[in-house]
Amino acid sequence: MKTRLVRIGNSRGVRIPKPLLQQAGLEDEVHLRLVKGGIVIEAEKPHRAGWAEAAALAHEEGDDGLLDGSAPTHFDEAEWEWT
């Protein structure tokens, strides 16, 4: 699809037809990324998107252990007394 850049103050913009926006899943906020010879407009992903899947995969692969071993403290040396 060919279109023109339009002036918006000191900047330029592109009018994107509604059907194209809907097909691409673009709403109010988008992410712009510079690539060689162009600009990519992507739907903004929610924060932490994909973290649950990545954690499940790490667990399946046995790669979800603590990085540091536990360090004993003075609380480990004596029985606790609840008052």
C-alpha positions in Angstrom: 0.0 0.0 0.0 1.4 3.4 -1.0 0.7 6.5 1.1 2.2 9.9 1.8 3.9 11.4 4.8 1.8 14.3 6.2 3.0 17.3 8.2 2.1 17.3 11.9 3.8 20.4 13.4 7.5 19.9 13.0 7.1 16.2 12.6 5.7 13.9 9.9 3.0 11.2 10.2 1.4 8.5 8.3 -2.4 7.9 8.1 -3.1 4.2 8.5 -6.5 2.9 7.3 -8.7 1.4 10.0 -8.9 -2.1 8.5 -5.1 -2.2 8.4 -4.9 -1.1 12.1 -7.4 -3.8 13.1 -5.6 -6.6 11.2 -2.3 -5.6 12.7 -3.8 -5.4 16.3 -2.6 -1.8 16.7 -4.5 0.3 19.3 -3.5 3.5 21.2 0.2 2.8 21.9 2.7 1.3 19.5 6.4 0.5 19.5 8.5 2.0 16.8 11.7 0.3 15.7 14.3 1.4 13.2 15.4 -1.2 10.7 17.7 -0.8 7.7 15.8 1.2 5.2 12.6 1.7 7.2 10.6 1.9 10.4 8.6 -1.0 11.9 5.4 -0.2 13.8 4.5 -2.9 16.3 1.7 -3.4 18.8 2.9 -2.5 22.3 3.3 -5.7 24.3 2.1 -5.7 28.0 4.9 -5.5 30.6 6.3 -9.0 31.4 4.6 -10.5 28.4 5.9 -14.1 28.0 7.5 -14.3 31.5 5.1 -17.1 32.6 6.0 -19.2 29.6 9.7 -18.6 30.0 9.6 -19.6 33.7 7.7 -22.8 32.9 10.3 -23.6 30.2 13.2 -22.9 32.6 11.5 -25.2 35.2 11.1 -28.0 32.6 14.8 -27.7 31.7 15.8 -27.7 35.4 17.2 -24.2 35.0 15.2 -22.5 37.7 17.4 -23.0 40.7 18.8 -20.3 43.0 21.9 -18.6 41.7 23.4 -18.3 45.2 23.3 -21.0 47.9 21.5 -20.1 51.1 23.6 -18.4 53.8 22.9 -19.4 57.4 22.0 -16.6 59.8 21.8 -16.4 63.6 18.1 -17.2 63.3 19.1 -20.7 62.1 21.3 -21.4 65.2 18.7 -21.4 67.9 15.1 -22.4 68.3 12.6 -19.6 67.9 10.4 -18.7 70.9 7.0 -17.3 70.1 5.7 -14.9 72.7 
